[in-house]
Amino acid sequence: MRKGVRKHGRVTATRKVTESFPMVEMFERFMWFKNSEGLAPRTVEEYEIHFQWLCDYFGKDLSREEITTEAFLGWVGYMTHEKQLKPNTVNIRIRTMRAFLRYCFMENLIDEPIHERFKPIKVAGK
């Protein structure tokens, strides 16, 4: 099902999505999967909190088509510049949402591997 698409000098994988779910439903499926892995209650709680902060930023439930790299980079910029959160705090949120996006891509819920272009930010001194 994968087919290579050249963007900016490298090949990225895309997939054909057959069903379309809103982001909240995708997250519910992701959390079902994560709970089946036997994660610690604190980890599950953190996923929920970070997703709620993401939803608060967007102000609505996104459709599959609205889940883009640009949307998530905007969220990172908002946390970094407008909210002035510390880089480590931003990176914790980024990592949890990258896991969510990776799951969505692997389960054919989104077309593009956003998680590959949406990386933690640099931390001074590291």
C-alpha positions in Angstrom: 0.0 0.0 0.0 2.9 2.4 0.5 4.1 4.5 -2.3 7.1 6.7 -2.2 6.6 10.4 -2.8 9.7 12.7 -3.1 9.5 15.9 -1.1 12.4 18.2 -0.5 15.0 15.7 -1.7 13.9 12.7 0.3 11.3 10.0 -0.1 8.4 9.8 2.4 5.8 7.1 2.6 2.1 7.8 2.1 -0.8 5.6 2.5 -4.4 5.5 1.3 -6.8 6.0 4.1 -10.1 4.2 3.6 -12.0 5.4 6.7 -12.1 8.9 8.1 -12.4 9.6 11.8 -12.2 12.8 13.7 -9.1 13.3 15.8 -10.8 12.7 19.1 -12.0 9.3 17.9 -8.5 8.5 16.6 -7.2 9.4 20.1 -9.8 7.1 21.8 -8.5 4.2 19.6 -4.9 5.1 20.4 -5.7 5.1 24.2 -7.4 1.7 23.9 -4.2 0.4 22.3 -2.0 2.0 24.9 -4.1 0.7 27.7 -3.8 -2.8 26.2 0.0 -2.4 26.5 -0.4 -2.2 30.3 1.0 1.3 30.7 1.3 2.8 34.2 -1.7 4.9 35.2 0.4 8.0 35.4 1.6 7.5 31.8 -2.0 7.1 30.6 -3.0 10.2 32.5 -0.2 12.2 30.9 -1.4 11.2 27.4 -4.9 12.4 28.3 -3.6 15.7 29.7 -1.3 16.4 26.7 -4.1 15.6 24.2 -6.5 17.9 26.0 -3.9 20.7 25.8 -3.6 20.0 22.0 -7.4 20.1 21.6 -7.5 23.4 23.6 -5.0 24.9 21.2 -7.0 23.9 18.1 -10.3 24.8 19.7 -12.1 22.1 17.8 -12.0 18.4 16.8 -9.9 18.2 13.7 -10.8 16.1 10.7 -8.3 13.7 9.1 -7.6 16.3 6.4 -6.8 19.0 9.0 -4.2 16.9 10.8 -1.1 18.2 9.1 2.5 18.8 9.8 1.8 22.6 9.7 -0.9 22.3 12.3 1.4 20.5 14.7 4.3 22.9 14.0 2.0 25.7 14.8 1.2 24.1 18.1 4.9 23.8 18.9 5.4 27.5 18.0 2.5 28.4 20.3 3.9 26.5 23.2 7.4 27.9 22.7 6.7 31.5 21.8 3.3 32.5 23.1 3.1 30.3 26.2 6.9 30.5 26.7 7.0 27.0 28.1 10.4 25.5 28.8 11.9 23.4 26.1 11.8 20.2 28.2 8.1 20.8 28.9 7.4 21.3 25.2 9.4 18.2 24.3 7.4 16.0 26.7 4.2 17.1 25.0 5.7 16.6 21.6 6.8 13.1 22.3 3.4 12.0 23.5 1.7 13.5 20.5 4.3 12.0 18.1 3.4 8.5 19.6 -0.2 9.3 18.8 0.6 10.4 15.3 2.8 7.4 14.7 -0.1 5.1 15.8 -2.5 7.0 13.4 -0.2 6.6 10.5 0.5 2.9 11.2 -3.2 2.2 11.5 -4.0 4.0 8.3 -6.0 6.7 10.0 -3.9 9.5 8.5 -2.2 9.8 5.1 1.2 11.2 5.9 3.8 10.3 8.5 3.6 13.6 10.3 5.6 12.1 13.3 8.7 11.9 11.1 8.7 15.7 10.5 7.5 16.8 13.9 10.5 16.5 16.2 11.4 17.6 19.7 13.0 21.0 19.9 16.6 21.6 20.8 17.4 22.1 24.4 20.3 24.5 25.3 23.3 22.8 26.8 22.6 19.4 25.2 
